[in-house]
């Protein structure tokens, strides 16, 4: 498959990516990731290995798009849960009774 990453064209194949990533130790995943084989790699690490470019030269979106089109499983950042308000015991009891509490 032909794709453009950081303004350079690349002819990528699934087997070629698998071969390139063979023997590469995954870095800790903090953000978006790609599952290649049985390992989970950060997107920027995959992009650096397959393009041989500096990580600052390409975006996460370019690599995610290419990996998705090749059939790899990509995961994005987990959404953070909305912060919950901590209630005092008095406020909890009032809420359970259905009585509004002035805060």
Secondary structure by P-SEA (a helix, b strand, c coil): cccccccccccccaaaaaaaaccccccccccbbbbcccccccaaaaaaaaaccccccccaaaaaaaaaaabbbbbcccccccbbbbbcaaaaaaaaacccccc
